[in-house]
């Protein structure tokens, strides 16, 4: 089972501590006819779902934050009302600090909770032991709250250290990367800008990355406009595990 994240029209955005997070390199998705019906793995890391079906995943990161409130309840209310499947990559520190919000996410059958580490550090130069600690400590935190997370791990800040894929496999999870992001923690990324970039780059098999920890300045407006627009264009929202169903983990 596998996943993709689409970081669309990336602009530099502040990391949780205020410094700019490193910008990922945009790469054009593989669209050749041989691979159109399958997910793509590169270096053991999941890149995208099938380009042959109009299924996309809406995902949200719950990173540790000092922002108040630390939970975008308006976004979740919209998703619940519209019954939009979504996947939430939850860090252990956020889970411990926001148990009621976590329970709300876990209470919807069309929501899915996956791993986003525990302390949420940069992992670019991390050792295998440090990567493993983020995965296992994050999983342990969710288990303490009675939640068994889906077997997917999104590294903090989109980092992709050399040992990420192998350590994730040893921990029985799939490492998730992508080729873009809407950058909603950046106050300059208004809803019209994020909608424009999503429409410009989104395609079948994509995963939209946003934030649910209150650091998304225009997240609610973007989701409220983008969801009906994409549905009208024939896209079906699915959870990460649903999108990953056509993936070949041996690639």
Secondary structure as GFF3:
##gff-version 3
##sequence-region A 1 251
A	DSSP	beta_strand	40	42	.	.	.	ID=ss1
A	DSSP	beta_strand	45	48	.	.	.	ID=ss2
A	DSSP	beta_strand	55	62	.	.	.	ID=ss3
A	DSSP	alpha_helix	73	82	.	.	.	ID=ss4
A	DSSP	beta_strand	86	90	.	.	.	ID=ss5
A	DSSP	alpha_helix	92	97	.	.	.	ID=ss6
A	DSSP	alpha_helix	99	106	.	.	.	ID=ss7
A	DSSP	beta_strand	111	115	.	.	.	ID=ss8
A	DSSP	alpha_helix	128	144	.	.	.	ID=ss9
A	DSSP	beta_strand	152	154	.	.	.	ID=ss10
A	DSSP	three_ten_helix	156	158	.	.	.	ID=ss11
A	DSSP	alpha_helix	164	170	.	.	.	ID=ss12
A	DSSP	beta_strand	174	176	.	.	.	ID=ss13
A	DSSP	alpha_helix	191	201	.	.	.	ID=ss14
A	DSSP	beta_strand	207	211	.	.	.	ID=ss15
A	DSSP	alpha_helix	219	232	.	.	.	ID=ss16
A	DSSP	beta_strand	236	238	.	.	.	ID=ss17
A	DSSP	alpha_helix	240	243	.	.	.	ID=ss18
A	DSSP	three_ten_helix	244	246	.	.	.	ID=ss19
###
